[in-house]
Amino acid sequence: MKATLRFVARGAVGLALFIGLVFGVRYFLQARHLESTDDAFIEAHVMQISPKISEKVLRVLVEDNQMVKRGDLLVELDPRDAQALVNQAKANLNSSLAKLAEAKAQLAAVRAGQAQAAADVNESRALADNAGKEAVRSKTLRKSGAIAQREFDQMMAGELSTKAALASKEQKAIGAESNVQVAVASVASAEAMVEQSRALLDTTQIRLDNTKIFAPEAGRVTRKNVEIGNFIQPGNALMAIVAPEVWVIANFKETQLSRVHPGQPVEVRVDSHPRLRLKGKVDSIQDGTGSRFSLLPPENATGNYVKVVQRVPVKIQIELPAGSPLLVPGMSVTPFVQVR
């Protein structure tokens, strides 16, 4: 009986050693072909939704974990103050346009006056030239006694009169040109006021548009932190939208990266679903360790130095089959990169 028990015990020990050897060899062979880490998580695009203006919340149209499409209305703020500013800006723009039209009409009038003044100068110059020629002829005729002294004096007086009229018309033409310059400046000022009014209208219209907050991309609403009646400020986190596309960020030790390259196939196991096996591939390796981009990166040049194996984030794209369970950012996973 004792011999039988001894034989059974030896057989059990031998079988256990054999099974252990088989699994050990299998593990060793797999380890030569795989690199893995348990410091890996699901990641996704998370868009923070914040207001651009200070205003009271009028309506909230979404709930936590609700799926939304791009362009869906999420939150509506009280638009009355913004609408009043838009109405005021429109009134200012109409007033500026009216002043511009008035300035242009005035410019047209003074330009017409300038043209008339120029015509009068030409007419007076022609009369003065003619009077000067008559005066020259009168001097010759007076020397020969062909005309009386009285007629000669009239000719000379006419010459002086036309010259004086010409000088007066020239002064009026100079004044008309100055008026045109003033009118042109008035038009330019009115145009600047119109542009300023349009810019103010655009600004107030943007403020009015910002009373409605839309979804920038499709995704799931999370961390909703806004209710009707809240008075919110620019930059307040109202909610976040998590995009449906997910990937894995695996923080491999730097000693593992010698065999990890973009394009290598990966099997991903999710902690929350032990039987789930996801296929993927290495997308890229970050240019820097995680500690290098931390809030307070290490300063190894000061104090005592203790060497610590660094970890480098590796992005892994994964394929989600139809009907796969919900994977959210932060879930723990274990990737196995096939390096051979």
DASUL-V287547 format. One record per run of one state. SS is the DSSP state (h for helix, s for strand, l for the rest). FROM is the first residue (numbers start at 0). TO is the last residue. Records with the same first field share a line. If there is no record, write none. Layout:
BEGIN
SS->FROM-TO, FROM-TO
END
This chain:
BEGIN
l->0-0, 50-53, 60-65, 68-71, 77-78, 144-147, 209-210, 214-217, 222-229, 232-235, 259-263, 270-271, 285-289, 293-309, 318-330, 338-339
h->1-32, 79-143, 148-208, 253-258, 290-292
s->33-49, 54-59, 66-67, 72-76, 211-213, 218-221, 230-231, 236-252, 264-269, 272-284, 310-317, 331-337
END
